[in-house]
Amino acid sequence: MRLDIHTSEFRANPYPFFRELREYDPVHRLDALDCWLVTRYADVQAVLEDSARFSSQGIGTDPEYGPDSVLHGRSLVGMDPPRHTCLRGLTIRSLSPRLVKQFENRTRLLARELISKIQNKTHIDFIADYAVPLPMLPLFEVLGIDLSSNSFLQWKEWIQMLLTWRRQGRELYAREQAQIIFENLCHLMELRKKDPRDDVISYLVRNVVPSHSVIPSEVEGSPACKKVTTEDCFGIVRLLLVAGTEASTNLMGNALLALLNHRHCIEVLKKDPLLIPKFVEEVMRFDGPVVGVLRRATMDLELCGRKIRSGDLVIPLFASANHDESVFPQSGCLDLYRSQEQKHLAFGAGIHYCPGTFFARTQTRIAIEEWLSAFSNFNRDETQKLEYLDSFLFRGLKSLELKI
């Protein structure tokens, strides 16, 4: 089977192609990206949980943009244990219960503010008017980016860039902005050393130590944690920004489109809002924001009868695994009552399960709760064609035009 991932047909709906691969070629050689695609649930899970044979070390997030992609660098996405273990622990511990609660409250308030601006209109773009701005300010506050600072507009522009560069094909601009924001982060870290607060960046700064310093007891015992650098902190902040903005925006758009295509679910959720968290979980499985991730084989091995060589690029496909009929019966149906016993792989598994998943899950839940509470009648503008991001590994709409 020859798979062309650049066609509009594939971008619009890759799931029939993945189904054919699962049935006839479960580990598929994709020459266009010089990699192997792993498509069945059990095999995808096995790859994700075996960092010894399938490494993340030094790998970026998108093969279409190469190793110098704006999202590549010293990030958890491109690390293996033991270094990954240390930085992942720091990331998780930086999100205090108070910050989590603050994030939820701020997200709900902002959702209502955005809806109040939308309600007097008859035509909107759900992505640009709601799904793009909603993740931004709550995440800034959690990270510790001062909304009144002179650099706020640069941070805001960088977040906008994260959310739009794939939609607009502006990779060079994205790289330039990444350098500017790195310099801003260095300045902000210096400020937080002198004036620490209860935010993510202040927590990370407390763990930045020069090589000659005594290792803080908080990270003692891990051979990977001899030094947590400014570059490490930038990688963590960048990961949280990506997980908390791009993934959230894409999941919100995919969720609303799923409701428009399954209109019976709208009435069910309006009558019983307590089902919305289950709806979000089902959408993450049904049409999640991440198609897959990159791994590299560390040795010659065989998978489903295919001989993979050491150094080969391997992509375990979350989106295909989540439609594996042997695990999720009637996987092409959006089922609000689907059993949660079998976990979907929308954000990975194992040690690389995304620590920023909380942001996308929480904000999408709140976004849908507030949207359904405010609007009883909304329809897609059928005169506008749906277009998806020009990316193989990230799945989201460029726009979603609505009549309200």
C-alpha positions in Angstrom: 0.0 0.0 0.0 1.3 3.5 -0.9 0.3 6.2 1.5 0.4 9.8 0.4 0.2 11.9 3.6 0.2 15.2 1.8 -3.2 14.9 0.0 -6.1 17.0 1.2 -8.1 13.7 1.4 -5.7 12.3 4.0 -5.4 15.5 5.9 -9.2 15.7 6.2 -9.7 12.1 7.3 -6.7 9.9 7.9 -8.6 7.2 9.8 -9.7 5.0 6.8 -6.1 5.0 5.6 -5.0 3.9 9.1 -7.6 1.2 9.2 -6.2 -0.3 6.0 -2.7 -0.2 7.4 -3.8 -1.9 10.6 -5.3 -4.7 8.6 -2.8 -5.2 5.8 0.5 -3.5 6.7 0.5 -2.8 10.5 4.2 -1.6 10.4 4.3 0.4 7.3 7.4 1.9 5.6 6.7 5.5 4.7 9.3 6.6 2.3 8.1 10.2 2.2 9.4 10.7 5.8 12.0 7.9 5.7 10.3 6.2 8.7 8.2 3.3 9.9 4.5 3.8 10.9 3.3 1.6 13.8 -0.5 1.4 13.7 -2.0 -1.3 16.0 -2.8 -0.4 19.6 -0.7 -3.2 21.2 2.3 -2.4 19.1 2.0 1.4 19.6 1.8 0.9 23.3 4.8 -1.5 23.3 6.9 1.1 21.4 5.9 3.9 23.7 6.8 1.9 26.8 10.2 0.6 25.6 12.6 3.5 25.7 15.5 1.1 25.6 14.8 0.0 22.0 12.8 3.0 20.9 14.6 6.2 22.0 13.5 9.8 22.1 17.0 11.1 22.6 17.7 14.2 20.4 14.5 13.8 18.4 12.2 16.7 17.5 8.5 16.8 17.3 7.8 16.9 13.5 9.8 15.1 10.8 8.4 17.4 8.1 10.3 20.4 9.6 13.5 18.7 10.5 15.7 18.7 13.6 15.9 22.5 13.6 12.2 22.9 14.0 11.1 25.7 16.4 9.6 23.0 18.7 12.8 21.0 18.8 15.5 21.4 21.3 16.4 20.6 24.9 12.9 19.4 25.8 11.4 16.3 27.5 10.1 15.3 24.1 13.7 14.6 23.0 15.1 13.0 26.1 15.5 9.5 27.5 16.0 8.5 31.2 17.7 9.3 33.4 17.8 13.0 32.3 14.1 12.8 31.3 13.2 11.4 34.7 14.7 14.4 36.5 13.1 17.1 34.3 9.7 15.4 34.1 9.7 15.3 37.9 10.5 19.0 38.1 7.8 19.8 35.6 5.1 17.9 37.5 6.2 19.3 40.9 6.1 22.8 39.6 2.3 22.6 39.1 1.1 23.1 42.7 -2.5 22.4 43.7 -3.1 26.2 44.1 -1.8 26.8 40.6 -4.0 24.1 39.2 -7.1 25.6 40.8 -6.1 29.1 39.7 -5.7 27.9 36.1 -9.2 26.3 36.1 -10.9 29.4 37.6 -9.1 31.8 35.2 -10.0 29.6 32.2 -13.7 29.7 33.1 -13.7 33.4 33.6 -12.0 34.0 30.3 -14.3 31.6 28.4 -17.3 33.6 29.6 -15.6 36.9 28.6 -14.9 35.6 25.1 -18.5 34.2 24.8 -19.9 37.6 25.8 -18.0 39.2 22.9 -19.3 36.5 20.5 -22.9 36.4 21.5 -23.9 39.6 19.6 -22.4 38.2 16.3 -24.1 36.0 13.8 -21.0 34.6 12.2 -17.7 33.7 13.9 -14.6 31.6 13.5 -14.6 29.2 16.5 -10.8 28.8 16.2 -9.7 32.4 16.0 -12.4 33.8 18.2 -12.5 31.2 21.0 -10.1 28.3 20.8 -6.9 30.3 20.1 -7.3 33.1 22.8 -8.8 30.9 25.6 -5.6 28.9 26.5 -3.3 31.9 26.5 -3.8 34.1 29.6 -4.5 31.3 32.2 -1.3 29.6 31.1 0.7 32.8 31.3 -0.4 33.3 34.9 0.5 29.7 35.9 3.9 30.0 34.3 4.6 33.4 36.0 4.6 35.6 33.0 3.7 39.1 34.3 0.8 40.4 32.2 1.8 44.0 33.0 5.4 43.6 31.9 6.9 45.2 28.8 7.7 41.8 27.4 4.1 40.5 27.7 3.3 41.5 24.1 6.3 39.5 22.9 5.2 36.5 24.9 1.7 36.9 23.5 3.1 37.2 20.0 5.1 34.1 20.5 2.1 32.1 21.7 0.2 33.4 18.7 3.0 32.1 16.6 2.9 28.7 18.2 -0.8 28.5 17.4 -0.5 29.8 13.8 2.8 29.1 12.3 1.6 25.7 11.0 -1.5 27.3 9.8 0.4 29.9 7.9 3.6 28.1 6.9 5.9 30.7 8.8 8.7 28.5 10.0 11.5 31.1 9.6 9.5 33.7 11.5 8.8 31.1 14.3 12.5 30.4 14.7 13.2 34.1 15.0 10.5 34.5 17.6 11.8 31.5 19.6 15.2 33.2 20.0 13.5 36.4 21.2 11.4 34.6 23.8 14.4 32.6 25.0 16.1 35.9 25.8 12.9 37.1 27.6 12.8 34.0 29.7 16.4 34.4 30.8 15.5 37.9 31.9 12.4 36.7 33.7 14.3 34.0 35.5 16.7 36.6 36.8 13.8 38.6 38.2 12.3 35.5 39.8 15.6 34.7 41.6 15.3 38.1 43.3 11.5 38.1 43.7 10.2 34.5 43.8 6.5 33.8 43.5 4.1 30.8 43.5 4.5 30.0 39.8 6.2 27.5 37.5 9.1 29.7 36.5 9.9 30.6 40.2 9.9 26.9 41.0 12.2 26.0 38.1 14.6 28.8 39.0 15.1 27.4 42.5 16.5 24.2 40.8 18.9 26.0 38.4 22.4 25.4 39.8 25.8 25.9 38.3 28.0 22.9 37.9 30.2 23.8 40.9 27.2 24.2 43.3 25.9 21.7 45.8 23.0 19.7 44.3 19.7 20.6 46.1 18.3 17.7 48.2 15.1 18.0 46.1 16.9 16.5 43.1 19.7 14.6 44.9 20.1 10.9 44.0 19.5 11.1 40.3 22.6 10.9 38.2 20.8 12.9 35.5 20.3 15.9 37.8 23.8 17.2 38.2 22.7 20.5 36.6 19.4 22.0 35.6 20.3 24.7 33.1 18.5 27.7 31.7 18.1 25.8 28.5 16.4 23.0 30.4 14.0 25.5 31.9 13.2 26.9 28.5 12.5 23.4 27.2 10.1 22.8 30.1 8.3 26.2 29.7 8.1 25.6 25.9 6.7 22.1 26.4 4.0 23.4 28.7 3.2 26.2 26.3 2.8 23.8 23.4 0.7 21.3 25.5 -1.3 24.2 27.0 -1.9 26.1 23.8 -1.6 24.3 20.5 -2.9 21.0 21.9 -5.7 22.8 23.7 -6.7 24.8 20.7 -6.7 21.8 18.4 -8.6 19.6 20.8 -11.3 22.3 21.3 -11.7 22.7 17.5 -11.9 18.9 17.0 -14.4 18.6 19.9 -16.8 21.2 18.5 -16.6 19.7 15.0 -17.3 16.3 16.5 -20.5 17.7 18.1 -21.5 19.3 14.8 -21.2 16.0 13.1 -23.0 14.1 15.9 -25.7 16.6 16.8 -27.6 14.2 19.0 -24.7 14.5 21.5 -25.3 18.3 21.8 -28.7 17.7 23.4 -27.5 14.9 25.6 -24.7 17.1 26.9 -26.9 20.1 27.4 -29.3 18.0 29.5 -26.5 16.3 31.4 -23.4 18.4 31.6 -21.8 15.9 33.9 -21.2 13.8 30.8 -18.9 16.5 29.3 -15.7 15.1 30.9 -16.5 11.7 29.3 -17.2 13.4 26.0 -13.7 15.1 26.2 -12.1 11.7 26.8 -14.0 10.2 23.9 -13.0 13.1 21.6 -9.4 12.6 22.6 -9.7 9.1 21.4 -11.9 9.8 18.4 -10.1 12.8 16.9 -7.2 13.8 19.2 -4.8 16.7 18.6 -1.7 14.5 18.3 -1.4 11.9 15.6 1.8 10.4 16.8 5.4 11.0 18.1 8.9 10.2 16.9 11.2 7.5 18.2 14.5 6.1 16.9 15.4 2.4 17.0 18.5 1.8 19.1 19.2 -1.7 17.7 18.2 -4.0 14.8 14.8 -5.5 15.6 11.7 -7.0 14.1 8.1 -5.8 14.6 5.2 -7.5 13.0 7.5 -9.3 10.6 9.2 -6.0 9.5 13.0 -5.7 9.9 13.8 -2.3 11.5 17.4 -1.3 11.5 19.3 0.5 14.3 18.9 4.3 13.7 15.6 4.0 11.8 12.9 6.5 12.6 9.7 5.0 14.0 6.4 6.7 14.5 3.9 5.1 16.8 0.5 6.5 15.7 -1.8 7.4 18.5 -4.6 8.2 16.1 -4.5 4.8 14.6 -4.2 2.9 17.9 -7.2 4.8 19.2 -9.3 3.4 16.3 -8.1 -0.2 16.7 -11.4 -2.2 16.6 -9.9 -5.0 18.6 -9.6 -2.5 21.5 -12.3 0.0 20.8 -15.4 -1.7 19.2 -17.1 0.6 16.7 -14.2 2.9 16.9 -15.6 5.2 14.2 -18.5 6.1 16.4 -18.5 8.9 19.0 -19.8 7.1 22.0 -20.5 9.2 25.1 -20.9 6.0 27.2 -17.8 4.2 26.0 -16.1 2.3 28.8 -13.0 4.0 30.1 -11.5 0.7 31.2 -9.3 0.6 28.2 -7.2 3.8 28.1 -6.8 5.7 24.9 -3.3 6.8 23.8 -4.2 10.4 22.8 -1.2 11.8 24.6 1.0 8.8 24.7 1.9 6.3 27.4 4.7 5.3 29.7 7.4 7.7 30.9 6.6 10.1 28.0 2.9 10.5 28.8 2.6 14.2 28.3 2.7 16.1 31.7 0.9 19.0 30.1 -2.2 16.9 29.2 -4.0 18.4 32.1 -4.1 21.8 30.4 -5.7 20.5 27.2 -8.1 18.2 29.0 -9.2 20.9 31.5 -9.5 23.8 29.1 -11.5 21.7 26.5 -13.9 20.6 29.2 -14.5 24.1 30.4 -14.6 25.5 26.9 -17.4 23.0 25.9 -19.3 23.5 29.2 -19.4 27.2 28.8 -20.2 27.1 25.0 -23.1 24.7 25.4 -24.4 26.7 28.3 -24.4 29.9 26.2 -25.5 28.7 22.8 -28.6 26.6 22.0 -28.3 26.9 18.2 -25.0 26.9 16.2 -24.2 25.4 12.8 -21.2 25.2 10.6 -21.0 27.5 7.7 -21.1 24.9 4.9 -19.9 27.4 2.3 -16.5 27.4 4.0 -14.2 24.4 3.3 -12.6 22.7 6.3 -8.8 22.9 6.2 -6.5 21.1 8.5 -3.0 22.0 9.7 -0.2 21.2 7.3 1.4 18.7 9.6 1.5 14.9 9.8 1.8 14.7 13.6 -0.5 17.5 14.8 -4.2 17.4 13.9 -6.3 20.5 14.1 -8.4 22.8 12.1 -7.1 26.1 10.6 -10.5 27.6 11.0 -14.1 26.5 11.9 -16.6 29.0 10.6 -19.9 29.0 12.5 -23.4 30.6 12.2 -24.7 31.3 15.6 
